[in-house]
């Protein structure tokens, strides 16, 4: 690119000479100049300068002076301004940045040679002939100095820019590192975090908040705005726009533990929100940061606790009332026959045992032990069915039960009877509108199988997932006010697990439930005659 302007200028001058004086193109000096000009341009492309020593390419501008000298001699006196072509190599040398003083001196000396060699070769050397052309070398000296000064200034400016660019690059790299660190930290925490500007536009949203945000997305809106998200208050009533956490934060409010629900139906999650306003130095708002903490389990646990206390109170109140009533009746009624007193005390004793059973259920844990003994499963199952017949009759539930005869098993009769009582009792309770209770017990080799099925309310998939958790109660039971404290199935599963067996459930909402258990290796062989 540095040689091309010189080449084009010489080429245009040759065209001009061809127009004015075509025969002159054949002169030796001009032919040498033109050939040298072509060869120098070709060498710029052909020679691998990057493999040579630094500044080795400067041999080209030095040879340009030779081309200028031959060109000047070849066109005299047709074109008198040929010496001005020396500006091209002088500019190249002085702007290269290599040895600026040498470039100035050599440029001046070579320019002097351009004007003095013709004088010397003409044989008319005198003080006048040597001084007369000196203005041109002096002009080239000034030009060279100006180019060198300008180049040095630009180099210093370039170095300063490179240093600043290096600092900026380092700062940018550090900023990106900090940004990645911040994003990693924010994405690691299990709390949804979103930062918004003063207009409510998202600046930052971590992965947890993206998942929370997706819960509130309406099915008919692809990219909803914040005001279109499915948000509701603690009472599960839709929140107005001004009560939504992000809007409150944008309006300059700071709050803690503001509870909302996001989503709908069974997918809804309870969130505790906290917001802080971002302030400019002058105190004006620059947006806000809002944190969303999923407290669904805590809310459900609190509700379960309240429900548990209410149910325990209800369950305890009934037998306590009976005990107090019959004891008071015994004490306050004079002249009672011993049989009547015994009857009242039996009722009080039965209710006391019921209270004891409730307390036992509350204290039961997974560390329970079983004491195995030969047990008649038909009798054990019959006792459980008999105890629940009054409740089954009250709910209009038809009972159909069968047990393989004979069926003896090495099990803990008390504990297994507790399991059967729980399963049969649940089947009756969760069939408030009538239906059929089917109970089957049989042996498969030495494995004991039992299934208790009903055609009652049934359960959804989500309700089945928490079925064996302590104090868990299905939503349908709560809605219909069916009594219970959510311990029976948990205790039953613990008893079956302790026997080395497995308790499973099959259910569908509105279509009934089947509870089955199997205890391996416990069935005893029938005794002969």
Secondary structure, DSSP 8 states (H G I E B T S, - for coil): -TTHHHHHHHHHHHHHHHHH-GGGGGSHHHHHHHHHHHHHHHHHHHS-GGGS-TTGGGHHHHHHHHHHHHHHHHHTTT-TTGGGGHHHHHHHHHHS-S-HHHHHHHHHHHHHHHHHHHHHHHT---HHHHHHTHHHHHHHHHHHHHHHHHHHHHHHHHHHHHHHHHHHHHHHHHHHHHHHHHHHHHHHSSSEEEEE-TTS-EEEE-HHHHHHHHHT--TT-SS--GGGS-EE-TTS-B--GGGSHHHHHHTT--EEEEEEEESSGGG-EEEEEEEEEEE-TTS-EEEEEEEEEE-HHHHHHHHHHHHHHHHHHHHHHHHHHHHHHHHHHHHHSTT--HHHHHHHHHHHHHHHHHHHHHHHHHH--TT-----EEEEHHHHHHHHHHHHHHHHHHTTEEEEEEE-SS-EEEE-HHHHHHHHHHHHHHHHHT-TT-EEEEEEEEEETTEEEEEEEE-SS---HHHHHTTTSTT---HHHHHHT----S-HHHHHHHHHHHTT-EEEEEE-TTS-EEEEEEETT-B------
